[in-house]
Amino acid sequence: MDRKKAMFLGMLLCVVIVAVGFLETSSWKALDQPKPLMAEEATIPVSSEQETEDETVELEQVLVNKEEVDGYIVETYQEHEVVRNKAGEMIDLIPTEHYDYIRYKIDE
């Protein structure tokens, strides 16, 4: 009787392994298919509809923090929308929620 239970459990284990292998292989195939690049709905336009002919809007990175962490210097940059008039003078500086971090190894 124990031999029959062992054979049954062995066969059941083989069936489960084959089923899981098949499902995993098919999910990898789905991930490998190329997908078209689509713009996200939450993207921020570079040109604002509110600007006049005399104003331009540009995106710039501004250094907001510099600190030492675990043997690295970490610089934090925040993206800002810079509104300039026709003469190139800055009218407004609007911070966005986008941050970039650059890490430099400190030579010892």
N, CA, C and O atoms as a printed pandas DataFrame, in Angstrom:
     atom_number atom_name residue_name chain_id  residue_number  x_coord  y_coord  z_coord
0              1         N          MET        A               1    0.820   -1.195    0.000
1              2        CA          MET        A               1    0.000    0.000    0.000
2              3         C          MET        A               1    0.863    1.257    0.000
3              4         O          MET        A               1    0.539    2.221   -0.694
4              5         N          ASP        A               2    1.952    1.267    0.761
5              6        CA          ASP        A               2    2.824    2.433    0.794
6              7         C          ASP        A               2    3.454    2.677   -0.563
7              8         O          ASP        A               2    3.679    3.823   -0.950
8              9         N          ARG        A               3    3.735    1.616   -1.278
9             10        CA          ARG        A               3    4.336    1.757   -2.606
10            11         C          ARG        A               3    3.356    2.435   -3.568
11            12         O          ARG        A               3    3.772    3.248   -4.395
12            13         N          LYS        A               4    2.056    2.112   -3.470
13            14        CA          LYS        A               4    1.042    2.719   -4.327
14            15         C          LYS        A               4    0.911    4.225   -4.014
15            16         O          LYS        A               4    0.785    5.044   -4.926
16            17         N          LYS        A               5    0.941    4.575   -2.725
17            18        CA          LYS        A               5    0.859    5.986   -2.332
18            19         C          LYS        A               5    2.071    6.757   -2.844
19            20         O          LYS        A               5    1.935    7.879   -3.332
20            21         N          ALA        A               6    3.261    6.155   -2.735
21            22        CA          ALA        A               6    4.471    6.814   -3.207
22            23         C          ALA        A               6    4.426    7.017   -4.716
23            24         O          ALA        A               6    4.808    8.078   -5.210
24            25         N          MET        A               7    3.961    6.010   -5.453
25            26        CA          MET        A               7    3.843    6.137   -6.916
26            27         C          MET        A               7    2.823    7.219   -7.291
27            28         O          MET        A               7    3.052    8.008   -8.208
28            29         N          PHE        A               8    1.686    7.244   -6.566
29            30        CA          PHE        A               8    0.663    8.236   -6.843
30            31         C          PHE        A               8    1.196    9.646   -6.569
31            32         O          PHE        A               8    1.003   10.547   -7.385
32            33         N          LEU        A               9    1.862    9.841   -5.429
33            34        CA          LEU        A               9    2.419   11.150   -5.097
34            35         C          LEU        A               9    3.516   11.560   -6.076
35            36         O          LEU        A               9    3.628   12.734   -6.429
36            37         N          GLY        A              10    4.324   10.596   -6.513
37            38        CA          GLY        A              10    5.361   10.876   -7.510
38            39         C          GLY        A              10    4.765   11.337   -8.826
39            40         O          GLY        A              10    5.237   12.306   -9.421
40            41         N          MET        A              11    3.732   10.648   -9.281
41            42        CA          MET        A              11    3.061   11.027  -10.531
42            43         C          MET        A              11    2.389   12.393  -10.400
43            44         O          MET        A              11    2.441   13.207  -11.322
44            45         N          LEU        A              12    1.757   12.640   -9.246
45            46        CA          LEU        A              12    1.108   13.927   -9.013
46            47         C          LEU        A              12    2.142   15.051   -9.019
47            48         O          LEU        A              12    1.893   16.122   -9.573
48            49         N          LEU        A              13    3.284   14.816   -8.413
49            50        CA          LEU        A              13    4.350   15.802   -8.398
50            51         C          LEU        A              13    4.856   16.086   -9.807
51            52         O          LEU        A              13    5.108   17.241  -10.148
52            53         N          CYS        A              14    5.008   15.055  -10.629
53            54        CA          CYS        A              14    5.442   15.235  -12.028
54            55         C          CYS        A              14    4.442   16.070  -12.818
55            56         O          CYS        A              14    4.831   16.941  -13.595
56            57         N          VAL        A              15    3.159   15.804  -12.619
57            58        CA          VAL        A              15    2.115   16.559  -13.334
58            59         C          VAL        A              15    2.159   18.032  -12.926
59            60         O          VAL        A              15    2.032   18.914  -13.775
60            61         N          VAL        A              16    2.337   18.302  -11.637
61            62        CA          VAL        A              16    2.389   19.687  -11.156
62            63         C          VAL        A              16    3.622   20.396  -11.720
63            64         O          VAL        A              16    3.527   21.549  -12.140
64            65         N          ILE        A              17    4.763   19.730  -11.737
65            66        CA          ILE        A              17    5.988   20.338  -12.269
66            67         C          ILE        A              17    5.833   20.655  -13.748
67            68         O          ILE        A              17    6.238   21.732  -14.186
68            69         N          VAL        A              18    5.257   19.743  -14.531
69            70        CA          VAL        A              18    5.059   19.978  -15.969
70            71         C          VAL        A              18    4.087   21.137  -16.183
71            72         O          VAL        A              18    4.312   21.977  -17.055
72            73         N          ALA        A              19    3.001   21.192  -15.392
73            74        CA          ALA        A              19    2.006   22.262  -15.550
74            75         C          ALA        A              19    2.621   23.623  -15.220
75            76         O          ALA        A              19    2.404   24.592  -15.947
76            77         N          VAL        A              20    3.382   23.700  -14.130
77            78        CA          VAL        A              20    4.010   24.964  -13.745
78            79         C          VAL        A              20    5.037   25.383  -14.786
79            80         O          VAL        A              20    5.116   26.564  -15.122
80            81         N          GLY        A              21    5.818   24.456  -15.299
81            82        CA          GLY        A              21    6.794   24.764  -16.343
82            83         C          GLY        A              21    6.133   25.295  -17.595
83            84         O          GLY        A              21    6.629   26.238  -18.213
84            85         N          PHE        A              22    5.009   24.693  -17.976
85            86        CA          PHE        A              22    4.286   25.159  -19.163
86            87         C          PHE        A              22    3.753   26.575  -18.961
87            88         O          PHE        A              22    3.890   27.426  -19.841
88            89         N          LEU        A              23    3.147   26.825  -17.803
89            90        CA          LEU        A              23    2.591   28.156  -17.540
90            91         C          LEU        A              23    3.684   29.215  -17.483
91            92         O          LEU        A              23    3.498   30.325  -17.980
92            93         N          GLU        A              24    4.809   28.886  -16.889
93            94        CA          GLU        A              24    5.895   29.849  -16.793
94            95         C          GLU        A              24    6.483   30.159  -18.170
95            96         O          GLU        A              24    6.816   31.308  -18.458
96            97         N          THR        A              25    6.610   29.147  -19.011
97            98        CA          THR        A              25    7.145   29.350  -20.353
98            99         C          THR        A              25    6.221   30.233  -21.184
99           100         O          THR        A              25    6.690   31.113  -21.906
100          101         N          SER        A              26    4.913   30.006  -21.089
101          102        CA          SER        A              26    3.981   30.820  -21.870
102          103         C          SER        A              26    3.953   32.261  -21.375
103          104         O          SER        A              26    3.769   33.178  -22.176
104          105         N          SER        A              27    4.132   32.482  -20.071
105          106        CA          SER        A              27    4.151   33.860  -19.569
106          107         C          SER        A              27    5.410   34.587  -20.023
107          108         O          SER        A              27    5.351   35.788  -20.284
108          109         N          TRP        A              28    6.555   33.897  -20.127
109          110        CA          TRP        A              28    7.778   34.519  -20.631
110          111         C          TRP        A              28    7.631   34.876  -22.103
111          112         O          TRP        A              28    8.138   35.908  -22.543
112          113         N          LYS        A              29    6.946   34.040  -22.864
113          114        CA          LYS        A              29    6.735   34.347  -24.285
114          115         C          LYS        A              29    5.911   35.620  -24.429
115          116         O          LYS        A              29    6.179   36.437  -25.310
116          117         N          ALA        A              30    4.914   35.792  -23.573
117          118        CA          ALA        A              30    4.087   36.996  -23.625
118          119         C          ALA        A              30    4.907   38.234  -23.292
119          120         O          ALA        A              30    4.678   39.303  -23.858
120          121         N          LEU        A              31    5.859   38.097  -22.377
121          122        CA          LEU        A              31    6.692   39.239  -22.007
122          123         C          LEU        A              31    7.702   39.593  -23.086
123          124         O          LEU        A              31    8.122   40.746  -23.189
124          125         N          ASP        A              32    8.099   38.608  -23.894
125          126        CA          ASP        A              32    9.095   38.851  -24.932
126          127         C          ASP        A              32    8.522   39.530  -26.167
127          128         O          ASP        A              32    9.285   39.983  -27.021
128          129         N          GLN        A              33    7.208   39.612  -26.286
129          130        CA          GLN        A              33    6.591   40.230  -27.453
130          131         C          GLN        A              33    6.830   41.737  -27.417
131          132         O          GLN        A              33    6.630   42.363  -26.376
132          133         N          PRO        A              34    7.254   42.332  -28.533
133          134        CA          PRO        A              34    7.462   43.786  -28.534
134          135         C          PRO        A              34    6.138   44.524  -28.396
135          136         O          PRO        A              34    5.127   44.134  -28.980
136          137         N          LYS        A              35    6.164   45.579  -27.624
137          138        CA          LYS        A              35    4.970   46.388  -27.425
138          139         C          LYS        A              35    5.231   47.784  -27.976
139          140         O          LYS        A              35    6.347   48.288  -27.852
140          141         N          PRO        A              36    4.240   48.415  -28.576
141          142        CA          PRO        A              36    4.444   49.772  -29.085
142          143         C          PRO        A              36    4.629   50.750  -27.932
143          144         O          PRO        A              36    4.008   50.615  -26.878
144          145         N          LEU        A              37    5.489   51.731  -28.150
145          146        CA          LEU        A              37    5.715   52.760  -27.138
146          147         C          LEU        A              37    4.586   53.773  -27.197
147          148         O          LEU        A              37    4.306   54.352  -28.247
148          149         N          MET        A              38    3.953   53.976  -26.074
149          150        CA          MET        A              38    2.841   54.918  -25.998
150          151         C          MET        A              38    3.184   55.987  -24.981
151          152         O          MET        A              38    3.776   55.693  -23.942
152          153         N          ALA        A              39    2.825   57.199  -25.266
153          154        CA          ALA        A              39    3.049   58.285  -24.310
154          155         C          ALA        A              39    2.078   58.124  -23.153
155          156         O          ALA        A              39    0.905   57.809  -23.357
156          157         N          GLU        A              40    2.561   58.339  -21.954
157          158        CA          GLU        A              40    1.705   58.253  -20.783
158          159         C          GLU        A              40    0.782   59.465  -20.734
159          160         O          GLU        A              40    1.108   60.543  -21.233
160          161         N          GLU        A              41   -0.366   59.259  -20.126
161          162        CA          GLU        A              41   -1.309   60.371  -20.018
162          163         C          GLU        A              41   -0.807   61.439  -19.056
163          164         O          GLU        A              41   -1.206   62.599  -19.150
164          165         N          ALA        A              42    0.070   61.051  -18.130
165          166        CA          ALA        A              42    0.512   61.981  -17.096
166          167         C          ALA        A              42    1.772   62.757  -17.489
167          168         O          ALA        A              42    2.375   63.419  -16.644
168          169         N          THR        A              43    2.173   62.683  -18.759
169          170        CA          THR        A              43    3.383   63.402  -19.157
170          171         C          THR        A              43    3.129   64.896  -19.133
171          172         O          THR        A              43    2.017   65.359  -19.388
172          173         N          ILE        A              44    4.173   65.638  -18.824
173          174        CA          ILE        A              44    4.075   67.092  -18.738
174          175         C          ILE        A              44    4.515   67.676  -20.075
175          176         O          ILE        A              44    5.633   67.411  -20.516
176          177         N          PRO        A              45    3.672   68.458  -20.727
177          178        CA          PRO        A              45    4.078   69.036  -22.008
178          179         C          PRO        A              45    5.187   70.062  -21.814
179          180         O          PRO        A              45    5.200   70.807  -20.834
180          181         N          VAL        A              46    6.123   70.088  -22.773
181          182        CA          VAL        A              46    7.213   71.053  -22.702
182          183         C          VAL        A              46    6.688   72.448  -23.014
183          184         O          VAL        A              46    7.094   73.419  -22.376
184          185         N          SER        A              47    5.806   72.554  -23.971
185          186        CA          SER        A              47    5.210   73.839  -24.302
186          187         C          SER        A              47    3.846   73.930  -23.640
187          188         O          SER        A              47    3.027   73.019  -23.756
188          189         N          SER        A              48    3.614   75.004  -22.964
189          190        CA          SER        A              48    2.348   75.192  -22.271
190          191         C          SER        A              48    1.364   75.921  -23.184
191          192         O          SER        A              48    1.749   76.807  -23.948
192          193         N          GLU        A              49    0.090   75.538  -23.094
193          194        CA          GLU        A              49   -0.925   76.199  -23.903
194          195         C          GLU        A              49   -1.201   77.610  -23.392
195          196         O          GLU        A              49   -1.748   78.442  -24.117
196          197         N          GLN        A              50   -0.820   77.880  -22.131
197          198        CA          GLN        A              50   -1.105   79.171  -21.531
198          199         C          GLN        A              50   -0.072   80.226  -21.913
199          200         O          GLN        A              50   -0.293   81.414  -21.678
200          201         N          GLU        A              51    1.029   79.823  -22.485
201          202        CA          GLU        A              51    2.079   80.799  -22.784
202          203         C          GLU        A              51    1.673   81.702  -23.949
203          204         O          GLU        A              51    0.921   81.302  -24.838
204          205         N          THR        A              52    2.175   82.886  -23.918
205          206        CA          THR        A              52    1.899   83.817  -24.994
206          207         C          THR        A              52    3.024   83.731  -26.013
207          208         O          THR        A              52    3.965   82.957  -25.838
208          209         N          GLU        A              53    2.933   84.510  -27.059
209          210        CA          GLU        A              53    3.967   84.501  -28.093
210          211         C          GLU        A              53    5.296   85.026  -27.565
211          212         O          GLU        A              53    6.354   84.682  -28.094
212          213         N          ASP        A              54    5.249   85.854  -26.529
213          214        CA          ASP        A              54    6.465   86.461  -25.993
214          215         C          ASP        A              54    7.133   85.605  -24.910
215          216         O          ASP        A              54    8.220   85.952  -24.446
216          217         N          GLU        A              55    6.505   84.493  -24.496
217          218        CA          GLU        A              55    7.054   83.668  -23.428
218          219         C          GLU        A              55    7.390   82.268  -23.940
219          220         O          GLU        A              55    6.706   81.727  -24.808
220          221         N          THR        A              56    8.456   81.694  -23.385
221          222        CA          THR        A              56    8.813   80.302  -23.685
222          223         C          THR        A              56    8.957   79.557  -22.366
223          224         O          THR        A              56    9.316   80.131  -21.338
224          225         N          VAL        A              57    8.668   78.262  -22.426
225          226        CA          VAL        A              57    8.783   77.407  -21.247
226          227         C          VAL        A              57    9.837   76.350  -21.541
227          228         O          VAL        A              57    9.763   75.657  -22.556
228          229         N          GLU        A              58   10.827   76.227  -20.642
229          230        CA          GLU        A              58   11.881   75.226  -20.784
230          231         C          GLU        A              58   11.970   74.419  -19.499
231          232         O          GLU        A              58   11.591   74.902  -18.432
232          233         N          LEU        A              59   12.468   73.193  -19.596
233          234        CA          LEU        A              59   12.692   72.364  -18.424
234          235         C          LEU        A              59   14.176   72.391  -18.082
235          236         O          LEU        A              59   15.022   72.184  -18.952
236          237         N          GLU        A              60   14.490   72.647  -16.815
237          238        CA          GLU        A              60   15.878   72.683  -16.360
238          239         C          GLU        A              60   16.008   71.894  -15.072
239          240         O          GLU        A              60   15.067   71.816  -14.282
240          241         N          GLN        A              61   17.196   71.301  -14.862
241          242        CA          GLN        A              61   17.514   70.591  -13.625
242          243         C          GLN        A              61   18.222   71.558  -12.679
243          244         O          GLN        A              61   19.184   72.219  -13.071
244          245         N          VAL        A              62   17.749   71.641  -11.439
245          246        CA          VAL        A              62   18.325   72.534  -10.449
246          247         C          VAL        A              62   18.840   71.690   -9.279
247          248         O          VAL        A              62   18.113   70.851   -8.748
248          249         N          LEU        A              63   20.103   71.915   -8.879
249          250        CA          LEU        A              63   20.689   71.198   -7.752
250          251         C          LEU        A              63   20.000   71.656   -6.467
251          252         O          LEU        A              63   20.039   72.838   -6.125
252          253         N          VAL        A              64   19.364   70.708   -5.751
253          254        CA          VAL        A              64   18.640   71.068   -4.533
254          255         C          VAL        A              64   19.278   70.484   -3.277
255          256         O          VAL        A              64   18.996   70.953   -2.174
256          257         N          ASN        A              65   20.143   69.459   -3.423
257          258        CA          ASN        A              65   20.762   68.862   -2.247
258          259         C          ASN        A              65   22.042   68.141   -2.649
259          260         O          ASN        A              65   22.136   67.593   -3.747
260          261         N          LYS        A              66   23.025   68.143   -1.755
261          262        CA          LYS        A              66   24.279   67.431   -1.962
262          263         C          LYS        A              66   24.691   66.880   -0.607
263          264         O          LYS        A              66   24.877   67.640    0.343
264          265         N          GLU        A              67   24.840   65.531   -0.507
265          266        CA          GLU        A              67   25.173   64.918    0.763
266          267         C          GLU        A              67   26.080   63.708    0.566
267          268         O          GLU        A              67   26.171   63.159   -0.532
268          269         N          GLU        A              68   26.752   63.298    1.647
269          270        CA          GLU        A              68   27.618   62.127    1.606
270          271         C          GLU        A              68   26.878   60.951    2.243
271          272         O          GLU        A              68   26.417   61.036    3.381
272          273         N          VAL        A              69   26.771   59.839    1.479
273          274        CA          VAL        A              69   26.060   58.663    1.959
274          275         C          VAL        A              69   26.883   57.421    1.642
275          276         O          VAL        A              69   27.120   57.123    0.472
276          277         N          ASP        A              70   27.319   56.694    2.661
277          278        CA          ASP        A              70   28.024   55.415    2.504
278          279         C          ASP        A              70   29.199   55.489    1.537
279          280         O          ASP        A              70   29.335   54.619    0.677
280          281         N          GLY        A              71   30.034   56.484    1.653
281          282        CA          GLY        A              71   31.214   56.601    0.797
282          283         C          GLY        A              71   30.934   57.185   -0.578
283          284         O          GLY        A              71   31.791   57.124   -1.459
284          285         N          TYR        A              72   29.762   57.744   -0.772
285          286        CA          TYR        A              72   29.384   58.358   -2.042
286          287         C          TYR        A              72   28.902   59.783   -1.782
287          288         O          TYR        A              72   28.369   60.083   -0.715
288          289         N          ILE        A              73   29.095   60.647   -2.763
289          290        CA          ILE        A              73   28.464   61.964   -2.742
290          291         C          ILE        A              73   27.222   61.843   -3.623
291          292         O          ILE        A              73   27.311   61.463   -4.791
292          293         N          VAL        A              74   26.074   62.167   -3.055
293          294        CA          VAL        A              74   24.803   62.050   -3.778
294          295         C          VAL        A              74   24.266   63.457   -4.019
295          296         O          VAL        A              74   24.022   64.212   -3.078
296          297         N          GLU        A              75   24.085   63.796   -5.297
297          298        CA          GLU        A              75   23.503   65.082   -5.674
298          299         C          GLU        A              75   22.055   64.860   -6.104
299          300         O          GLU        A              75   21.756   63.956   -6.884
300          301         N          THR        A              76   21.177   65.689   -5.589
301          302        CA          THR        A              76   19.760   65.608   -5.922
302          303         C          THR        A              76   19.388   66.812   -6.775
303          304         O          THR        A              76   19.597   67.958   -6.378
304          305         N          TYR        A              77   18.834   66.536   -7.950
305          306        CA          TYR        A              77   18.400   67.585   -8.869
306          307         C          TYR        A              77   16.885   67.521   -9.008
307          308         O          TYR        A              77   16.315   66.438   -9.136
308          309         N          GLN        A              78   16.238   68.672   -8.984
309          310        CA          GLN        A              78   14.800   68.755   -9.201
310          311         C          GLN        A              78   14.539   69.462  -10.525
311          312         O          GLN        A              78   15.174   70.467  -10.844
312          313         N          GLU        A              79   13.607   68.930  -11.279
313          314        CA          GLU        A              79   13.257   69.532  -12.566
314          315         C          GLU        A              79   12.339   70.728  -12.314
315          316         O          GLU        A              79   11.410   70.653  -11.509
316          317         N          HIS        A              80   12.611   71.824  -13.010
317          318        CA          HIS        A              80   11.807   73.042  -12.906
318          319         C          HIS        A              80   11.384   73.491  -14.298
319          320         O          HIS        A              80   12.131   73.348  -15.267
320          321         N          GLU        A              81   10.175   74.035  -14.382
321          322        CA          GLU        A              81    9.738   74.699  -15.603
322          323         C          GLU        A              81   10.176   76.154  -15.497
323          324         O          GLU        A              81    9.805   76.851  -14.553
324          325         N          VAL        A              82   10.957   76.606  -16.456
325          326        CA          VAL        A              82   11.453   77.968  -16.444
326          327         C          VAL        A              82   10.723   78.747  -17.532
327          328         O          VAL        A              82   10.802   78.400  -18.711
328          329         N          VAL        A              83   10.020   79.790  -17.138
329          330        CA          VAL        A              83    9.288   80.634  -18.081
330          331         C          VAL        A              83   10.141   81.875  -18.332
331          332         O          VAL        A              83   10.503   82.593  -17.399
332          333         N          ARG        A              84   10.454   82.117  -19.598
333          334        CA          ARG        A              84   11.286   83.270  -19.976
334          335         C          ARG        A              84   10.511   84.142  -20.965
335          336         O          ARG        A              84    9.690   83.667  -21.750
336          337         N          ASN        A              85   10.813   85.446  -20.887
337          338        CA          ASN        A              85   10.206   86.361  -21.857
338          339         C          ASN        A              85   11.028   86.376  -23.140
339          340         O          ASN        A              85   12.008   85.643  -23.271
340          341         N          LYS        A              86   10.629   87.200  -24.061
341          342        CA          LYS        A              86   11.298   87.249  -25.369
342          343         C          LYS        A              86   12.756   87.686  -25.256
343          344         O          LYS        A              86   13.582   87.305  -26.085
344          345         N          ALA        A              87   13.078   88.483  -24.235
345          346        CA          ALA        A              87   14.448   88.965  -24.031
346          347         C          ALA        A              87   15.326   87.915  -23.337
347          348         O          ALA        A              87   16.529   88.124  -23.182
348          349         N          GLY        A              88   14.735   86.795  -22.921
349          350        CA          GLY        A              88   15.504   85.747  -22.269
350          351         C          GLY        A              88   15.559   85.862  -20.761
351          352         O          GLY        A              88   16.255   85.087  -20.105
352          353         N          GLU        A              89   14.833   86.822  -20.200
353          354        CA          GLU        A              89   14.824   86.995  -18.751
354          355         C          GLU        A              89   13.824   86.024  -18.119
355          356         O          GLU        A              89   12.744   85.789  -18.661
356          357         N          MET        A              90   14.198   85.466  -16.970
357          358        CA          MET        A              90   13.330   84.508  -16.296
358          359         C          MET        A              90   12.160   85.237  -15.646
359          360         O          MET        A              90   12.347   86.176  -14.872
360          361         N          ILE        A              91   10.953   84.787  -15.973
361          362        CA          ILE        A              91    9.737   85.366  -15.411
362          363         C          ILE        A              91    9.250   84.534  -14.230
363          364         O          ILE        A              91    8.849   85.076  -13.200
364          365         N          ASP        A              92    9.288   83.195  -14.393
365          366        CA          ASP        A              92    8.756   82.318  -13.359
366          367         C          ASP        A              92    9.570   81.033  -13.312
367          368         O          ASP        A              92   10.094   80.587  -14.333
368          369         N          LEU        A              93    9.678   80.436  -12.122
369          370        CA          LEU        A              93   10.375   79.171  -11.920
370          371         C          LEU        A              93    9.416   78.254  -11.172
371          372         O          LEU        A              93    9.124   78.476   -9.996
372          373         N          ILE        A              94    8.922   77.214  -11.863
373          374        CA          ILE        A              94    7.900   76.340  -11.292
374          375         C          ILE        A              94    8.502   74.950  -11.063
375          376         O          ILE        A              94    8.850   74.276  -12.032
376          377         N          PRO        A              95    8.634   74.503   -9.806
377          378        CA          PRO        A              95    9.188   73.171   -9.548
378          379         C          PRO        A              95    8.203   72.073   -9.942
379          380         O          PRO        A              95    6.994   72.216   -9.758
380          381         N          THR        A              96    8.734   70.972  -10.486
381          382        CA          THR        A              96    7.905   69.803  -10.802
382          383         C          THR        A              96    8.165   68.734   -9.748
383          384         O          THR        A              96    8.950   68.952   -8.825
384          385         N          GLU        A              97    7.519   67.595   -9.875
385          386        CA          GLU        A              97    7.697   66.502   -8.926
386          387         C          GLU        A              97    8.789   65.531   -9.372
387          388         O          GLU        A              97    8.973   64.489   -8.743
388          389         N          HIS        A              98    9.511   65.848  -10.438
389          390        CA          HIS        A              98   10.534   64.944  -10.981
390          391         C          HIS        A              98   11.902   65.248  -10.357
391          392         O          HIS        A              98   12.369   66.387  -10.375
392          393         N          TYR        A              99   12.535   64.198   -9.802
393          394        CA          TYR        A              99   13.861   64.322   -9.211
394          395         C          TYR        A              99   14.822   63.350   -9.895
395          396         O          TYR        A              99   14.419   62.259  -10.300
396          397         N          ASP        A             100   16.084   63.738  -10.023
397          398        CA          ASP        A             100   17.156   62.872  -10.503
398          399         C          ASP        A             100   18.245   62.849   -9.454
399          400         O          ASP        A             100   18.507   63.851   -8.788
400          401         N          TYR        A             101   18.885   61.683   -9.309
401          402        CA          TYR        A             101   19.944   61.522   -8.318
402          403         C          TYR        A             101   21.208   61.049   -9.023
403          404         O          TYR        A             101   21.172   60.104   -9.810
404          405         N          ILE        A             102   22.326   61.714   -8.735
405          406        CA          ILE        A             102   23.630   61.332   -9.301
406          407         C          ILE        A             102   24.529   60.995   -8.128
407          408         O          ILE        A             102   24.630   61.753   -7.164
408          409         N          ARG        A             103   25.186   59.833   -8.227
409          410        CA          ARG        A             103   26.037   59.352   -7.137
410          411         C          ARG        A             103   27.475   59.265   -7.626
411          412         O          ARG        A             103   27.750   58.689   -8.678
412          413         N          TYR        A             104   28.390   59.841   -6.852
413          414        CA          TYR        A             104   29.827   59.825   -7.162
414          415         C          TYR        A             104   30.560   59.097   -6.045
415          416         O          TYR        A             104   30.338   59.385   -4.869
416          417         N          LYS        A             105   31.435   58.154   -6.400
417          418        CA          LYS        A             105   32.256   57.436   -5.413
418          419         C          LYS        A             105   33.357   58.366   -4.924
419          420         O          LYS        A             105   34.030   59.019   -5.721
420          421         N          ILE        A             106   33.533   58.421   -3.610
421          422        CA          ILE        A             106   34.581   59.243   -3.017
422          423         C          ILE        A             106   35.882   58.444   -3.043
423          424         O          ILE        A             106   35.930   57.339   -2.503
424          425         N          ASP        A             107   36.941   58.979   -3.660
425          426        CA          ASP        A             107   38.224   58.312   -3.712
426          427         C          ASP        A             107   38.896   58.402   -2.337
427          428         O          ASP        A             107   38.975   59.470   -1.729
428          429         N          GLU        A             108   39.369   57.257   -1.875
429          430        CA          GLU        A             108   40.012   57.243   -0.563
430          431         C          GLU        A             108   41.451   56.849   -0.679
431          432         O          GLU        A             108   42.156   56.783    0.328
